[in-house]
Amino acid sequence: MNDEDLLILFSGGADSTLLLELAKKLGFKPFCLLIDYGQKHIEELSFAINYLGEAHINWQAVKLTGLNVDSGLTGDGEKGKYEGVSVYHVPGRNTIFLSLAFSVAESRGISQIWYGPDFSDRTNLFPDCYQEYVVKINELFKVAGSQIITVYAPLLGFTKEMVLKMLDSFGVDRSKLFSGYGAFT
């Protein structure tokens, strides 16, 4: 078994970086999972790898090929393709990511997964960033494996501005972060 006791879906952006910093402050031994899903902003993975290297955090990258899902972040890059959700909505993205994280966590003996939606994601209409989604994915994961693995979204009550202020209070250099949605302010 490994020493890590927490798996973080890590992108190199503000939310996942805050999760990592919180986990370290709380005494967790995090392991990070990075996912190349054909995103247009692939450079986020370089930022993530550099950040994790400097922080001496163990990580694994997974590459999805052939997904061919069109959205503002993947495929044709067309924003606003799907009605009633964010222009950056990638159908099934967090369900795919959390399923991969579940598999890695189970194989490593890790019983909790953190991912980084914040309240701004809810107000910007990412349906897989709602508290209801977290409840339902946990119901599924209770019966999906050999051990109970719980998904948490610790930042759901935080706005993006709050996330950035917390990162500043932790002394995180914003130039070491990447956002596929635009520059950090």
N, C-alpha and C positions, 0 to 999 in steps of 0.2 A: 504493500500500500504506500501511497504518497503521503507527504506531510500536509499538502494543501487541504483546506477545509471549506473552500468557497470557490465557485467558478463564476467569473464575470465575463459576460459578452462584452468585448472591448473593441471599440472602433477607432480610438484615438481622438474622439471628439470630447466636448466639455462634459456631457453627462456621464459617459463611461469613465472618464478620467476622475471625475468627482467620486464615483463609486469606488474606484481603486484607492483613492486617497482616504476615503472614509473607512474602507475595509482595513487598511493598514493602521489607521489611528485606533480602530476598535480591536486591534490585536489579531485579526484574521490572517491566514496565510493563503492569499488568493492565487488562483491559477486563471489565466486569461485565454479566451477563445476568440480568434479573429476569423472573419469570414469574407472571402472574396466571392461575391455573388454576381459579378459582372457589372458592378456599379461604375457609373461614368467617372466618379471621383475616386478612382483606384488609389491615388496617392495617399488617401487616408490610411491605408495599411502601412505605408512607409513611416508615417508619423507615429502610428501605434507601435510598430516594432522598435523604433528609436526610443520612444518613451519607456516602454517596458524594459528595454536593454539598460537604460540609465537607472531605472528603478530596481533592477535585478529581480524581475518577476518572471517566473516560468510561463510559457505560453505555447499555443499550438495554432496553426493556421489551417483552415479548411477552404478548399476551392470548389465551388459549384460550377459545373459546366453544363451548357445546354439548357439552362433555365429559360432563356429567351422570353422574359416577361417585360412588356413595355410599360414604362412609367417615366416620371420626371427624373428618376435616378438611374434607370436601367434601359436597356433595349434602344428604342428610338429616341429616348430623352424627351418625349412629348409630355409637357406638364398639363395637368388637369384632364387626363384621359378618362378618369373614372368619376362618375357623378356622386356628390355627397361626401367626398373625402378630400384630404389634402392633395394638392397638385403633385406632391412627392410620394404619394402612396404607391408602394410596391405590393401587389397582392400576395398575401401569405407570408411576407418576409419574416415577421417575428415568430410565427408558428414554425417556419422552417428553421430559423436560428435557434429557437428554444428546443426544438426536437434534436438538433445536432448537439446542443449544449447538454441536454439530458443524457444522450448517449455517451458523451465524453465524461460527464460527471459520474455516471454509473460505473464506467470502466475504471475510473480513478478513485472510486470510493468516496466521492464528495456528495454531501447531502443537501447542499443549497446552491441555487443559481441566482445571481443578481443581473438584471438588465436595466437599462437606463431611461425609460420614458419619464418625462416630467409633465407637469400640468399643462405646459405650453403645447405639448403633443396632443393632449386631449382637446384643448380649445382649437387646435389647428386640424382636428378631425382625422387622427390616425386611430382607427378602431381597435387595433391590437396594442394600444397604449392606455386603455381604460382599465380601471380597477376590476370591472366585471370580467374582462378578458383574463386578468391574472387569476381570479377566482376559478374560472372555467379551465384554464390550462393546468392549474394545480389539481383539479378534480380528475382530469385525464391522467396526469402523471402519477396519481395515487395508485392507478391500476396498470401502469404501462411498463413497469420494470421489476427488478428483483429487490429493490429497496425504495423507500420513500425519499423522493427528491423534491424539495419545495422551491418554487420560483418566487422571488421577491422583486418588487419595483420600488426601491426606497425613495425615489425622487418624485413620486406621483403628486405630491403636494407642493412641489417647488416650481416656480416660474424659471425661464431661462436666465433672467436677470439674477435671481437668487442663486442659481447654480454658478454663474460666473463670479458673483461676489464671494461665494464660499471658496471657489478655487483661488481667488485672489487672497483670501484670508489664510489659505494653506501655503501661499507663496508659489503657486503654480504659474509658470511663465506661459502666457497665452500663445506665444509664438511656437510652442511645442505641441499645440493642439491643431486639429484640422476639422473643418465643417464642410460637409457636402452641400449644405443649404445656403452657404454664403459666409462671409467673414464674421468673426466675433467682434463685437464692439467693445 
